[in-house]
């Protein structure tokens, strides 16, 4: 197995996630795209942990999983709050904070 | 080693197709189910990378907990569970050149810096004991910080979602 096959897979997933963040209008879909991005980072960490023969990458991957869980919890609570106030979670309609 | 490469190819193809469906499908629940496929594929890749404990954690936390949160979020914020017309921004096409350009730069950087470098094939599976020795040894302080982050996230989610 090459190092690059994992890294390029992670890059492809990252770019798909970036496209999702840019293109999607629904806030829940944007959160799903962020999950894609975080997963691609995890693949990178574990590939480098195997390459360097160290365990640190595993520890960071576990921390990222925990942070992602917390992020989804708070993010969905925010989406719920926006929905309760606006009856919509379309991100392009949330324009009050525009300068 | 050929078997590992074949497994990698199959799982990677499934993951890429699943990820593309996540960002293109017109139904939020279907997108969540495609995301389950991608996350399960990622867990399989972690096993190929000799990271069993991280793979199990991925299945427990992502496929178990995070997906349930997503489905709850979908249920609570939408009147009907069906196809939806306007899931994309009006300027969604700008995402295609952006992500393709980013992908090109990343692949160029990766191929020029790692080339044909191979992963070690004789490494043993990383034991859970070794990971816990790292977490509760040199990485204890980030672990504490992480505990506080989780506590704050739980309290924050309750405060935000509470009705009063």
HADDOCK unambig.tbl for C-alpha pairs under 7 A between the chains (distance, minus, plus):
assign (segid A and resid 1 and name CA) (segid B and resid 1 and name CA) 7.00 0.50 0.50
assign (segid A and resid 1 and name CA) (segid B and resid 5 and name CA) 6.17 0.50 0.50
assign (segid A and resid 1 and name CA) (segid B and resid 118 and name CA) 5.87 0.50 0.50
assign (segid A and resid 1 and name CA) (segid B and resid 119 and name CA) 5.74 0.50 0.50
assign (segid A and resid 2 and name CA) (segid B and resid 116 and name CA) 6.36 0.50 0.50
assign (segid A and resid 2 and name CA) (segid B and resid 117 and name CA) 5.86 0.50 0.50
assign (segid A and resid 2 and name CA) (segid B and resid 118 and name CA) 4.23 0.50 0.50
assign (segid A and resid 2 and name CA) (segid B and resid 119 and name CA) 5.53 0.50 0.50
assign (segid A and resid 3 and name CA) (segid B and resid 117 and name CA) 5.99 0.50 0.50
assign (segid A and resid 3 and name CA) (segid B and resid 118 and name CA) 5.55 0.50 0.50
assign (segid A and resid 3 and name CA) (segid B and resid 119 and name CA) 5.50 0.50 0.50
assign (segid A and resid 4 and name CA) (segid B and resid 110 and name CA) 6.81 0.50 0.50
assign (segid A and resid 4 and name CA) (segid B and resid 114 and name CA) 6.51 0.50 0.50
assign (segid A and resid 8 and name CA) (segid B and resid 107 and name CA) 6.38 0.50 0.50
assign (segid A and resid 9 and name CA) (segid B and resid 12 and name CA) 6.83 0.50 0.50
assign (segid A and resid 11 and name CA) (segid B and resid 103 and name CA) 6.46 0.50 0.50
assign (segid A and resid 11 and name CA) (segid B and resid 106 and name CA) 6.65 0.50 0.50
assign (segid A and resid 12 and name CA) (segid B and resid 103 and name CA) 6.51 0.50 0.50
assign (segid A and resid 13 and name CA) (segid B and resid 16 and name CA) 6.70 0.50 0.50
assign (segid A and resid 13 and name CA) (segid B and resid 19 and name CA) 6.84 0.50 0.50
assign (segid A and resid 15 and name CA) (segid B and resid 99 and name CA) 5.04 0.50 0.50
assign (segid A and resid 15 and name CA) (segid B and resid 102 and name CA) 6.74 0.50 0.50
assign (segid A and resid 15 and name CA) (segid B and resid 103 and name CA) 5.97 0.50 0.50
assign (segid A and resid 16 and name CA) (segid B and resid 19 and name CA) 6.72 0.50 0.50
assign (segid A and resid 16 and name CA) (segid B and resid 20 and name CA) 6.60 0.50 0.50
assign (segid A and resid 16 and name CA) (segid B and resid 99 and name CA) 6.92 0.50 0.50
assign (segid A and resid 18 and name CA) (segid B and resid 99 and name CA) 6.26 0.50 0.50
assign (segid A and resid 19 and name CA) (segid B and resid 95 and name CA) 4.87 0.50 0.50
assign (segid A and resid 19 and name CA) (segid B and resid 96 and name CA) 6.37 0.50 0.50
assign (segid A and resid 19 and name CA) (segid B and resid 99 and name CA) 5.64 0.50 0.50
assign (segid A and resid 20 and name CA) (segid B and resid 23 and name CA) 5.04 0.50 0.50
assign (segid A and resid 22 and name CA) (segid B and resid 92 and name CA) 6.63 0.50 0.50
assign (segid A and resid 22 and name CA) (segid B and resid 95 and name CA) 5.44 0.50 0.50
assign (segid A and resid 23 and name CA) (segid B and resid 88 and name CA) 5.58 0.50 0.50
assign (segid A and resid 23 and name CA) (segid B and resid 89 and name CA) 5.60 0.50 0.50
assign (segid A and resid 23 and name CA) (segid B and resid 92 and name CA) 4.07 0.50 0.50
assign (segid A and resid 23 and name CA) (segid B and resid 95 and name CA) 5.81 0.50 0.50
assign (segid A and resid 24 and name CA) (segid B and resid 87 and name CA) 5.98 0.50 0.50
assign (segid A and resid 24 and name CA) (segid B and resid 88 and name CA) 4.41 0.50 0.50
assign (segid A and resid 24 and name CA) (segid B and resid 89 and name CA) 5.70 0.50 0.50
assign (segid A and resid 25 and name CA) (segid B and resid 87 and name CA) 5.22 0.50 0.50
assign (segid A and resid 25 and name CA) (segid B and resid 88 and name CA) 4.69 0.50 0.50
assign (segid A and resid 25 and name CA) (segid B and resid 89 and name CA) 4.91 0.50 0.50
assign (segid A and resid 26 and name CA) (segid B and resid 87 and name CA) 5.56 0.50 0.50
assign (segid A and resid 29 and name CA) (segid B and resid 28 and name CA) 6.97 0.50 0.50
assign (segid A and resid 46 and name CA) (segid B and resid 46 and name CA) 6.98 0.50 0.50
assign (segid A and resid 46 and name CA) (segid B and resid 49 and name CA) 6.56 0.50 0.50
assign (segid A and resid 47 and name CA) (segid B and resid 49 and name CA) 6.37 0.50 0.50
assign (segid A and resid 50 and name CA) (segid B and resid 49 and name CA) 6.46 0.50 0.50
assign (segid A and resid 50 and name CA) (segid B and resid 119 and name CA) 6.97 0.50 0.50
assign (segid A and resid 51 and name CA) (segid B and resid 119 and name CA) 5.42 0.50 0.50
assign (segid A and resid 51 and name CA) (segid B and resid 120 and name CA) 6.48 0.50 0.50
assign (segid A and resid 55 and name CA) (segid B and resid 131 and name CA) 6.52 0.50 0.50
assign (segid A and resid 58 and name CA) (segid B and resid 54 and name CA) 6.76 0.50 0.50
assign (segid A and resid 59 and name CA) (segid B and resid 131 and name CA) 6.52 0.50 0.50
assign (segid A and resid 59 and name CA) (segid B and resid 135 and name CA) 6.45 0.50 0.50
assign (segid A and resid 62 and name CA) (segid B and resid 54 and name CA) 6.36 0.50 0.50
assign (segid A and resid 69 and name CA) (segid B and resid 66 and name CA) 6.26 0.50 0.50
assign (segid A and resid 70 and name CA) (segid B and resid 150 and name CA) 5.84 0.50 0.50
assign (segid A and resid 70 and name CA) (segid B and resid 153 and name CA) 5.60 0.50 0.50
assign (segid A and resid 73 and name CA) (segid B and resid 153 and name CA) 7.00 0.50 0.50
assign (segid A and resid 73 and name CA) (segid B and resid 157 and name CA) 6.38 0.50 0.50
assign (segid A and resid 74 and name CA) (segid B and resid 153 and name CA) 5.95 0.50 0.50
assign (segid A and resid 74 and name CA) (segid B and resid 156 and name CA) 6.69 0.50 0.50
assign (segid A and resid 74 and name CA) (segid B and resid 157 and name CA) 5.04 0.50 0.50
assign (segid A and resid 76 and name CA) (segid B and resid 73 and name CA) 6.04 0.50 0.50
assign (segid A and resid 77 and name CA) (segid B and resid 157 and name CA) 5.39 0.50 0.50
assign (segid A and resid 77 and name CA) (segid B and resid 160 and name CA) 5.94 0.50 0.50
assign (segid A and resid 77 and name CA) (segid B and resid 161 and name CA) 5.36 0.50 0.50
assign (segid A and resid 78 and name CA) (segid B and resid 160 and name CA) 6.62 0.50 0.50
assign (segid A and resid 80 and name CA) (segid B and resid 77 and name CA) 6.35 0.50 0.50
assign (segid A and resid 80 and name CA) (segid B and resid 161 and name CA) 6.69 0.50 0.50
assign (segid A and resid 81 and name CA) (segid B and resid 160 and name CA) 6.67 0.50 0.50
assign (segid A and resid 81 and name CA) (segid B and resid 161 and name CA) 6.23 0.50 0.50
assign (segid A and resid 83 and name CA) (segid B and resid 77 and name CA) 6.09 0.50 0.50
